[in-house]
Amino acid sequence: MTIIMFIQKLRLQNFRNYSKKEFEFSGGTTLIVGKNTVGKTNILEAVYLLATGKSFRAGLESEMIAYESEIARVKGRISDGEPATQKAQSRAESTDLEIILTRGEVAGEKVARKKFLVNGIAKRMFDFVGNLKAVYFRPEDLELVTNSPSLRRKYLDQVLFQVDKEYGRNSLSYEKAVRQRNKLLENIRENGVPRSQLLFWNQLLIRNGEYITNLREEYINFVNNFEYPVSNIKYLLEYNKNIISPARLEEYAEEEIAAAATLVGPHRDDFTFRLKDRDLNAFGSRGEQRMGVLWLKLCELEFIAQKTGQRPMLLLDDIFSELDEEHRNLVLEIIPNQQTIINTTDFGLIGDRDLKGLEVIKLE
């Protein structure tokens, strides 16, 4: 049986444009209506931050802290159970999740830039992530098709961090090992340090890298085999995995020393969207690219549910103006399957659809 995860309350302090604000959400569907720039996306960003530990848009995490403030807080009360009714919500067990953001200094004292708490107890990031699960869909996700490989790797990480704590641990260890190994490569090039010192870091990278690659491949295989009626045409992801192994490290040994950089491994992975035999980035129309991303997001929702046994929240950020009527109706059919929070400037875009437990938050 799949558990439905939902957020009951969200408290924001010095977060983006909110100095102090509390929101309550329907266990079914909450519609946030308001003009552009009033802070609708900031609410979804805060919820997604509680799910993944990271922002989907901030280049620097300090950007989430209100101007001239030293500290920001995002706190949510989450529950599991059947959220359709208030009675069910009262029976569900609740957990308080909180993230404290700083610029690295408070009242002249150096502090951590980010702190994670579960029921008031400090946690490491990969022990915090996954308490709340969420899938986020916004018009800018079209960049998954058209933008750089680093954005697609970030996307894979944000999905997989939510379903597997070991993936988070392996990723953190891998990233640290790459940085240390790159310094050592520079030392070998500049100072003649023996190459034998690479052995420890090579073994660490291979062990962690294999775990990362295997789970990424599992997700992409799931996506490619999951049937979702986004259109009558089959989309696919082609995983361009950059395998790390003793043989490949040996093959690129001279190039790595010359570049003082690790040239093989999952930190250089990529994937491409394909429609039949076409690369959607190079040969897809904007409409086909948009539908490809919608297909991926719907598959992501099902992957998280099947992998964890917990139905994630669905966060929709002003997407209805980007979809045609057929695909808008498809999303509306999926909305009741989990708690959903929708941002829109136009209430009329969802039509007169009867959405389960609908509540409306109007922002002025």
C-alpha positions, 0 to 999 in steps of 0.5 A: 500500500502506498502512503500519501505524504502531505504538508499541513503547514508551512512557516517562512521567516525572512525567506525571499519576500516573506518576513514572517508568514504561515500557510496551511494547505489542503490535504488534496489540492491547494490553488495559489492564485496571484499576479506575477512577482507576489511570491507564489513560486517562493512558496513552492521553492520553500516546500521543495527545499524541505523535500530535497534540501536544495533550491531548484533556482537559487544560484547561491543559497544565500539568495533565499535569505531576505535582503538585509537579513542574516538568517532565514527559516523554512519550517513545515509540518508534514504527515503521512496517511490519507489526506482527503479529510480533516479527520484523516489528517488528525489521525496521521502522525506529524513530523516537523521539518526545518531548514535554517539558512545563513550567510555564514555569519550571525551576529558576528559569529561564524555559523553553518550556512545551512542547518537541517532539523527533524522535530528540532533535532539536527540532522545531516542533509542525507538523513533529512532529505526524503522525509517529505517527497516532492515532484516539481514541474515548471515551464523552465524545466524545458531547459532539461532538454536544451541546456547543459549536461550539468543541469540534467545531472542535477535533476537526476540527483534531486530525484535519486536523493529522495529515494535512496540515502546511500545514493546521497552518501555515495554522491557526497563521498564521490564529489569530495574524492574528485576534488582531492584527486584533482589536487593530487593530479596537479601535484603530480604534474607540477611537483612530480609526486608519485602516481602511486598516490592515486590508487586510494582515490581511484578505488574510492571513486570507482566504488562510489561511482558504480553505485551512482551509475547503477541507480541512475541507470535504474531510474532511466530504465524505469522511465523508458519502460513506464507507459504514460499516455502523454501522447501516442508517440513514445519518448525515450531517454538515452543515458550517456553514462561515463563509466569509471573503471581501472581500465578507463582511468589508465586509458586517460592517465596522461590526459588527466595529469595534463589537465589536472582533472578527473576526466571519467566518471558519473560527474560527466554523465549526460542523457538525451531526450529522444523521440523515435530516432530524433534528438529532441534538443537538436531536432524537436519542436518546442511543443515536442520538447515540452511534452517530453518534459511532461512525460518525464515528470509523470514518470518521476512521480511514479518512480518515487512512489514505487521505489519508496512506497510513499506518494510524493507531493506534486508541485505545479508552477504556472504550467497550464498556460504552457500546455494545450487543452489535451495535456492540461486535462491529462495533468488535471486527471493526475492531480487528485492522486496525491497532494498537489499545490498549484500556482497560477495567475488565472484561476480560469485555466483549470476550468470547472474541474472538481478537484479533491479537497480544493482550497484557494490561497489568494496572494495580493 
